[in-house]
Amino acid sequence: MTTSHRTDLTVRTIPDADLDQAVDLTALAFHLKLDGKGRAQQSEVLRGALRIGAYDDRTLAGMAAAHRLRIAVPGGQLPVAALDFVCVAATHRRRGALRELLAEFWRHCAAERLPLACLWASESAIYGRFGFGAATEAYRLEIDSGRPLRLRIAPDDRPLRLLDPADAPAVLGAFHEEQLSAGAGRFSRDAAWWRRHVLGLEDADDDEDDYGPLRVVVLGAAGEHPGGYALYRTRGADGHAPGAVDVQELAAASAPAAAALWTYLAGIDLTSTVHAFARPVDDPLLQFAADRDQVRVTRQEPCLWLRLVDVGAALTARSWAAPVDVVLDVRDAALPANDGRFRLTVGRPGTAASWTPTTDTADIALDVRELGACYLGGMPLRRLVQAGLVTERTPGAVRRLDAAWETERLPFTAEDY
Ligand SMILES: CC(=O)SCCNC(=O)CCNC(=O)[C@H](O)C(C)(C)COP(=O)(O)OP(=O)(O)OC[C@H]1O[C@@H](n2cnc3c(N)ncnc32)[C@H](O)[C@@H]1OP(=O)(O)O
């Protein structure tokens, strides 16, 4: 527990007894209309999370919560504290409450040996100052499906079947876990996470939009290992808008499998547009689409913001594509254990990296947020040098480090939990 003289708030763990207050605060800050079911659902999610509150006397004035998840990193998975519900009451904003909450949050991460923290930002301008870097990016895609989808490859011709969403964790869980090794940035999911955060099976009913219920389509016959799947919703045409398909998630084991799923989605009768709100920047669809006027990128945006809480643990746990030996001068204003000069040594690919303090001259100087942006392999460091954010002191050092942390696929994060 800490009491901040700057904010006059006491920062401490939120006990179960205060869950009602926590739900009230999230409703206030995120402008939510929660009925009884919505409150119960929110409370249940918070109950299982790491929760830190900023109290004004006994009133909860700010909070941050985190799900304890596992995230795919190059070559494996690591525990991650996935921040959520970060909010401060309008009466207490811009007095340093968030800063105090995060200071306490780092202590919890250290105590629980969580080397990484991540979040989806409500506003991109907030979290860089706390050491988070935009580690995965996504495209929004739009397909003109008023005409047949034209592709340059033949789709997988296995059957497609619709699945009851309640069966999705059992049918698709193992497939999803296999996909984690294909690209970093995705979360491992247990059945509860699938139900609550992916399929929304425990959500309170809301009529906020005119899309129908979530549908699950799977490639491959029952009993066969799936070749891929898509989660989507549809909307019929009305006087103002054409019928549309909204793709929440599409995962496929191969390009032909992806082609089969996109062809299915684009062919749904009484719809003429497919929207996909979060697709990997290296989505193969963009290559195998025969007509790029038909498949368009409408937006590119950051998805997951990543913070290396324990830089050494994070760097030595991931795999590397090439040997490298560089001294990094890392600035970390919030976590002194990360701050300073360290030698990163990577031997043959497949061998463990080492990260040791050194007094040797630095080859590269950078802020910890830049390490967060590059860690999963989505951002080459040279782009941050070009942007004036990273200093290369030894010519060639950045090129060598970029070759070492490059990954086969770009990282991607499917769910905005
Ligand atoms: C992971 C998630 O949950 S994302 C959701 C984030 N929450 C929301 O958007 C809900 C509505 N907003 C809020 O609850 C609050 O305004 C918060 C949580 C964003 C900020 O809380 P505050 O207590 O006001 O922040 P605090 O006073 O500690 O500010 C810390 C720093 O962040 C900056 N900051 C805070 N909010 C913003 C913002 N919206 N945009 C840019 N900078 C911001 C402050 O200027 C300050 O900068 P400095 O210390 O470098 O000078």
Ligand as a Chemical Component Dictionary entry (heavy atoms), coordinates in Angstrom:
data_LIG
# 
_chem_comp.id                   LIG 
_chem_comp.type                 NON-POLYMER 
_chem_comp.pdbx_formal_charge   0 
_chem_comp.three_letter_code    LIG 
# 
loop_
_chem_comp_atom.comp_id 
_chem_comp_atom.atom_id 
_chem_comp_atom.alt_atom_id 
_chem_comp_atom.type_symbol 
_chem_comp_atom.charge 
_chem_comp_atom.model_Cartn_x 
_chem_comp_atom.model_Cartn_y 
_chem_comp_atom.model_Cartn_z 
_chem_comp_atom.pdbx_ordinal 
LIG C1  C1  C 0 -5.871  -0.413 -20.793 1  
LIG C2  C2  C 0 -7.107  0.409  -20.657 2  
LIG O1  O1  O 0 -7.919  0.132  -19.837 3  
LIG S1  S1  S 0 -7.311  1.742  -21.695 4  
LIG C3  C3  C 0 -8.587  2.717  -20.940 5  
LIG C4  C4  C 0 -8.083  3.979  -20.330 6  
LIG N1  N1  N 0 -9.186  4.608  -19.621 7  
LIG C5  C5  C 0 -10.015 5.536  -20.177 8  
LIG O2  O2  O 0 -9.848  5.971  -21.298 9  
LIG C6  C6  C 0 -11.195 5.966  -19.326 10 
LIG C7  C7  C 0 -11.335 7.477  -19.243 11 
LIG N2  N2  N 0 -10.107 8.142  -18.800 12 
LIG C8  C8  C 0 -9.610  8.000  -17.547 13 
LIG O3  O3  O 0 -10.125 7.244  -16.737 14 
LIG C9  C9  C 0 -8.378  8.800  -17.168 15 
LIG O4  O4  O 0 -8.422  10.024 -17.830 16 
LIG C10 C10 C 0 -7.030  8.096  -17.482 17 
LIG C11 C11 C 0 -6.987  6.751  -16.795 18 
LIG C12 C12 C 0 -6.848  7.891  -18.980 19 
LIG C13 C13 C 0 -5.886  8.984  -17.003 20 
LIG O5  O5  O 0 -5.903  9.052  -15.576 21 
LIG P1  P1  P 0 -5.307  10.307 -14.785 22 
LIG O6  O6  O 0 -5.277  9.960  -13.351 23 
LIG O7  O7  O 0 -5.998  11.529 -15.195 24 
LIG O8  O8  O 0 -3.814  10.328 -15.338 25 
LIG P2  P2  P 0 -2.556  11.009 -14.608 26 
LIG O9  O9  O 0 -2.982  12.290 -13.972 27 
LIG O10 O10 O 0 -1.873  10.032 -13.716 28 
LIG O11 O11 O 0 -1.661  11.292 -15.872 29 
LIG C14 C14 C 0 -0.451  10.623 -16.084 30 
LIG C15 C15 C 0 0.140   11.157 -17.369 31 
LIG O12 O12 O 0 -0.663  10.722 -18.488 32 
LIG C16 C16 C 0 -1.113  11.844 -19.235 33 
LIG N3  N3  N 0 -2.453  11.547 -19.707 34 
LIG C17 C17 C 0 -3.490  11.108 -18.980 35 
LIG N4  N4  N 0 -4.560  10.935 -19.765 36 
LIG C18 C18 C 0 -4.190  11.263 -21.021 37 
LIG C19 C19 C 0 -4.848  11.295 -22.266 38 
LIG N5  N5  N 0 -6.138  10.951 -22.374 39 
LIG N6  N6  N 0 -4.141  11.671 -23.353 40 
LIG C20 C20 C 0 -2.839  12.024 -23.255 41 
LIG N7  N7  N 0 -2.165  12.025 -22.076 42 
LIG C21 C21 C 0 -2.821  11.652 -20.980 43 
LIG C22 C22 C 0 -1.076  13.006 -18.258 44 
LIG O13 O13 O 0 -0.972  14.235 -18.930 45 
LIG C23 C23 C 0 0.138   12.663 -17.437 46 
LIG O14 O14 O 0 1.300   13.009 -18.163 47 
LIG P3  P3  P 0 2.685   13.430 -17.428 48 
LIG O15 O15 O 0 2.701   12.781 -16.078 49 
LIG O16 O16 O 0 3.723   12.904 -18.354 50 
LIG O17 O17 O 0 2.639   14.909 -17.363 51 
# 
loop_
_chem_comp_bond.comp_id 
_chem_comp_bond.atom_id_1 
_chem_comp_bond.atom_id_2 
_chem_comp_bond.value_order 
_chem_comp_bond.pdbx_ordinal 
LIG C1  C2  SING 1  
LIG C2  O1  DOUB 2  
LIG C2  S1  SING 3  
LIG S1  C3  SING 4  
LIG C3  C4  SING 5  
LIG C4  N1  SING 6  
LIG N1  C5  SING 7  
LIG C5  O2  DOUB 8  
LIG C5  C6  SING 9  
LIG C6  C7  SING 10 
LIG C7  N2  SING 11 
LIG N2  C8  SING 12 
LIG C8  O3  DOUB 13 
LIG C8  C9  SING 14 
LIG C9  O4  SING 15 
LIG C9  C10 SING 16 
LIG C10 C11 SING 17 
LIG C10 C12 SING 18 
LIG C10 C13 SING 19 
LIG C13 O5  SING 20 
LIG O5  P1  SING 21 
LIG P1  O6  DOUB 22 
LIG P1  O7  SING 23 
LIG P1  O8  SING 24 
LIG O8  P2  SING 25 
LIG P2  O9  DOUB 26 
LIG P2  O10 SING 27 
LIG P2  O11 SING 28 
LIG O11 C14 SING 29 
LIG C14 C15 SING 30 
LIG C15 O12 SING 31 
LIG C15 C23 SING 32 
LIG O12 C16 SING 33 
LIG C16 N3  SING 34 
LIG C16 C22 SING 35 
LIG N3  C17 SING 36 
LIG N3  C21 SING 37 
LIG C17 N4  DOUB 38 
LIG N4  C18 SING 39 
LIG C18 C19 SING 40 
LIG C18 C21 DOUB 41 
LIG C19 N5  SING 42 
LIG C19 N6  DOUB 43 
LIG N6  C20 SING 44 
LIG C20 N7  DOUB 45 
LIG N7  C21 SING 46 
LIG C22 O13 SING 47 
LIG C22 C23 SING 48 
LIG C23 O14 SING 49 
LIG O14 P3  SING 50 
LIG P3  O15 DOUB 51 
LIG P3  O16 SING 52 
LIG P3  O17 SING 53 
# 
